[in-house]
Amino acid sequence: LIRTDAGWQVRTSQGASPLEATIVIVCTGTTDHVGISLASLSMRRTRGQSTWLNDSSLSGLRTIIGGTAYAVPGEGRVLIGSTYDDRDQSTPDPRCDASNVERFARTLGYSPSEWHPPCEPASVGFRWNTADRLPLIGPLPDEAAALSRRSDLARNERLALPYHEG
């Protein structure tokens, strides 16, 4: 992602013809691969694991359930989850499946110690989060410009932070 006089140029790693746009929406947790720094935004990478429940008593589920765990109907089974931790492990962990089942049991009003439906790992994924877990929406700060003006910005809180145009 390269800033130009006309806006932005998007280049691929394969060297395809660049795309040009006046506005770019960055939908990613990290911008390391696009050449823009987000160091000031305090992002953290978290791991989540989801679990397949193979319980025939839930086979009629037709809607998503949300609570301390979520449930999404699938083909003859239900996807539940998800854990939230800081580990780098990309392989499924049976303890995470147990955690998902326990939290979903509480969501349904069951005792986690008494409800043990058959389950299997679904997937492990990684996502980027802010400290409050909310998405970042709005213009992207121009960290290089802010650093070059840091003494002025530190002295005057009414000065606007510099943002990337478009």
DATAJO-V913502 format. One record per pair of residues at least 12 apart in sequence whose C-alpha atoms are under 8 Angstrom apart, sorted by the first residue. I is the first residue (numbers start at 1). J is the second residue. Records with the same first field share a line. If there is no record, write none. Layout:
I=J / J
This chain:
1=34 / 35 / 36
2=35
6=21 / 22
7=20 / 21 / 22 / 23 / 165 / 166
8=20 / 21 / 22 / 23 / 24 / 166
9=21
22=166
23=165 / 166
24=166
28=128
29=43 / 127 / 128 / 129
30=128
37=143
38=141 / 143
40=143
41=130
42=130 / 131
43=128 / 129 / 130 / 131
44=128 / 129 / 130 / 131
45=86 / 126 / 127 / 128 / 129
46=84 / 85 / 86 / 87 / 126 / 127 / 128 / 129
47=83 / 84 / 85 / 86 / 87 / 88 / 89 / 124 / 125 / 126 / 127
48=82 / 83 / 84 / 85 / 124 / 125 / 126 / 127
49=81 / 82 / 83 / 84 / 92 / 96 / 97 / 121 / 122 / 123 / 124 / 125
50=79 / 80 / 81 / 82 / 83 / 96 / 97 / 100 / 121 / 122 / 123 / 124
51=79 / 80 / 81 / 82 / 97 / 100 / 101 / 119 / 120 / 121 / 122 / 123
52=77 / 78 / 79 / 80 / 119 / 120 / 121 / 122
53=77 / 78 / 79 / 80 / 117 / 118 / 119 / 120
54=76 / 77 / 78 / 117 / 118 / 119 / 120
55=77 / 78 / 117 / 118 / 119
56=76 / 77
58=77 / 78
59=73 / 76 / 77 / 78
61=73 / 78
66=107
67=104 / 107
68=103 / 104 / 106 / 107
69=81 / 82 / 100 / 103 / 104 / 107
70=82 / 104
71=104
79=122
80=100 / 101 / 104
81=100 / 101 / 104
82=100
83=96 / 99 / 100
90=124 / 125
91=124
92=121 / 123 / 124
93=121
94=121
97=119 / 120 / 121
101=116 / 117
139=163 / 164 / 165 / 166
140=163 / 164
141=161 / 162 / 163 / 164
142=161 / 162 / 163 / 164
143=162 / 163
145=162
146=161 / 162
